[in-house]
Amino acid sequence: MTDPAANPKRRLFLSIAINSTGSAGKSWAWPGTDWTRFNRFDHYLRSAQLAHEGRFDIVFVSDHPALQRDNTSRPLHSFDPTVLFTAIAARVPDIGFLLTASSSYNSPYNLARRLATLDNISDGRVIWNVVSSFNPDIAANFSAAPLPPRDERYRRADEFVEVVKKLWLSWDTPAGDRPQDKVWNETTARKIDHHGEFFDVTGPLNVPIGPQKHPVISQAGASDAGIDLAAKHADIVYASLFNKQAAFSYKAQLSERAVAHGRDPDGIRLMPGLVVVLGETREEAYRKHEALHGEGGEDSLVKDFFKRAALSDVAGLDPDQPIDPAVFDYTQDQTRPVGFSRSFAELTAAESLTPRQLVRRVDGGHRLAIGTPREVADTILDWWRSGAADGFNIHIPVLPDGIAEFNRTVIPLLQAAGAVPTEYDGSTIRQRLDLPDPV
């Protein structure tokens, strides 16, 4: 397999999640931090500034327009990502902004217009993370209608993205000599005249084409319908992948479907989630990991894992006996995300792991890199060099200080390996990720 490091254009790409107070549920109560920071703009601004100092390519904010039911954990979603990133874009240069917006609870024209506006304002730094929304609590905040079934949500998402992409490319960028009379005409500002199962949209958009043609698109689906949606539309795919075997399998499936949709798979960047817990020694990192999830100690860590994993049957599980992969059985039409369930099933089928071992491999539905900065850098480089991933979406347990720690200890090792640059390259996020222009 070709070493990506041999291609100077295909470096390692890094994004970082800056939701709430951190990826750990108890991060709101971490010693030395202000528990209210999830509700303060300066907290998110500082997180983005630190990400910029570390030369991350992207800051990522997921979204879930409903207050979560677990009030013992940090509220993972609060501020609207589009509004939040608009404010941050005015203060933080270079870095890309990946924001989540639902195709189930938005209208294509309004969302296309908001994102195109932000993309112009930020000089081409917007990435739209497409989600179809799976939580009935979200549906209840928009109407009395129940959450549509998965198949319908994904059909709507596919058509939604098609409409948005047509709108983004419907009014040519003003350029060249000043027109004699008309600022635009039917050849430069074109109706899209879309009429489909879910939407009827005339167009054109009243925001011209932006500096990167249109925003980059990301998706994180792992169900059959989700992978197909990603293969058809996404430039970046975020995924829950726990081992390299699963990553290669997922990448092959994604590539096969991309080709079926007439796309070059080389134009898709696979960036799995990676939770990072650092210590000067591995034992120190283990103790920090335990403290992040409750009362401390490994038994408490295992108990907390089972509580958060929402497994089908945990009664009688022995923490020191290998887990039966059947515990993680899933269906394509289940309510909760298929990706997390699928990844647990794949990992425990490939490796004989006890719960005690599993909790040191996985955290919050993503692969866990726990140990010294050298150990964390090595696992990142190993996946990248093998071609299992193009980059990673880094999840830091406690924000914003954990970003500063990652910058200080891990980033220099990645830069010394030639994997990531010391300065920003490319004027738009599309150029920085070496992505093709949309047609």
Helices and strands as residue ranges (DSSP letters): G 4-6, E 13-17, G 25-29, G 35-39, H 41-53, E 58-61, H 81-89, E 96-102, H 108-121, E 126-131, H 136-140, H 150-168, E 194-195, E 200-201, E 216-219, H 224-233, E 236-237, H 244-260, G 265-267, E 269-270, E 273-278, H 282-291, H 298-309, G 325-328, H 338-350, H 355-358, E 362-363, E 366-371, H 373-386, E 391-395, H 401-409, H 411-416, H 429-432
